[in-house]
Amino acid sequence: MNFLDELEWRGLVKDVTNREALTKRLETPISLYCGFDPTADSLHVGHLQQLILLKRYQMQGHHPIALIGGATGMIGDPRPTTERSMLTDADLQQNIAGIGAQITRILTSDNNPVKIVNNRDWLGSMNALDFLRDYGKYFSVATMLAKDTIAKRLSTGISYTEFSYTILQAIDYLHLFQKEGVQLQIGGSDQWGNLVSGTELIRKIEGHEAETYGVTSHLIMKADGTKFGKSEGQNIWLDPSRTDAYAFYQYFINTSDEDVIDFTKRLSFKSVDEIKAIEAEFLAAPHQRLAQKELAKELTIIVFGEEGLAMAERMTQALFSGNVQDLSVDELKSAFADSNAIDVTADATIVDLLVDTKILPSKREARQLVSDGAIRVNGAVVNDVAFVVTKADAIGQEITVIRRGKKTYHLINHVL
């Protein structure tokens, strides 16, 4: 199985320009690039497939370039429905710095580091006449109108700004071909039209002997139809200040059985044989969630390092065992980010607290559960109905964790 065949097995090949020639070309090192729009100051897990794909090439000895769209990011690749919001220059620079640091960290290499370029360096000084004279003449409006991203917007309207995006991206490929020797562009399947525009522009300007390629990969889709990369409607970011290692780890731990092998093929660096072995063991005992654990562990190390994985596993174990007293206030807030903390303004007996906060509907039920040992306070069983929950005994003198039964947690925030 050659490199391109393995990528196809992993679900990472959809469309290829001249596959036979590319297969031969990949036998020796090639320079390739993938573009990232700086629409936020962090990438999210939806970008992981392309980042990891760049690293796969890097590990094969090929030379990766990450292009950050400092110019095209001001315009935006056309969305299916609406125009993108324009970014200020200050926001754009902040976003470029943020995602550049993430790309560098994930594609770290001692002898073959990723090169990061910003297309504003060559597009920023281009004037309108140069754009139209030197490049616009090579693009057929009929061909551009036929592209999916454009055709889908014709009924609702699309500005010339977004309509011109594909030309700018083609210029990027031409520039990198001429200045960096880039011969391959990769991207998601939604980028096929832009990739082809680039290879065609190079051929028209540099001649038919110019050897360039484009490869797209299938977009990751969940089996239930929900969007990959979101949890409770929120993005899972690669920036620890936005999404910490625990939340990231839990996102992949909670991958559905229907999705986990597909995600593992696409995102894991494990070999084909290793993945087949994991799949066999997982299918034999899916309740043990081996595939989810292996995927969550590997990706957390890639994005957050060994230290991030250690923190995520420690928090997971603490919550599983109920030993929440081992966690810090910040870790508890992260662990219960999707839960509403209940504010209390005074110390109270456990029975009064359970009823006053509406955790339980009546003092009779509260006394019964406490007497039965079904209530834990900060990890410890409380079976004394006169036990007083105090701010002084709270974790960090700020938070008390009430656990009811095996899995139901309530966060008490002491605001005395």
Buried (B, 14 or more C-beta within 10 A) or exposed (E): EEBBEBBBEBBBBBBBBBBEEBBEBBEEEBBBBBBBBBBBBBBBBBBBBBBBBBBBBBEEEBBBBBBBBBBBBBBBBBEEEEBBEEBEEEBBBBBBEBBBBBBBBBBEEEEBEBBBBBBBEBBEEBEEEEBEEEBBEBBEEEBBEEBEBBEBBEEEEBEEBBBBBBBBBBBBBBBBBBEBEBBBBBBBEBBBBBBBBBBBBBBBBBEEEBBBBBBBBBBBEBEEEEEBBBBEEBBBBBBBEBBBBBBBBBBBBEBEBEBBBBBBBBBBEBEEEEBEEBBEBBEEEEEEBBBBBBBBBBBBBBBBBEEBBBBBBBBBEBBEEBBBEEBEBEBBBBBBBEEEBBEBEEBBBBBBBBBBBEBBEEBEEBBBBBEEEBBBBBBEEBEEBEBEBBBEEBBEEBBBBBBBEEEEBBBBBBEE
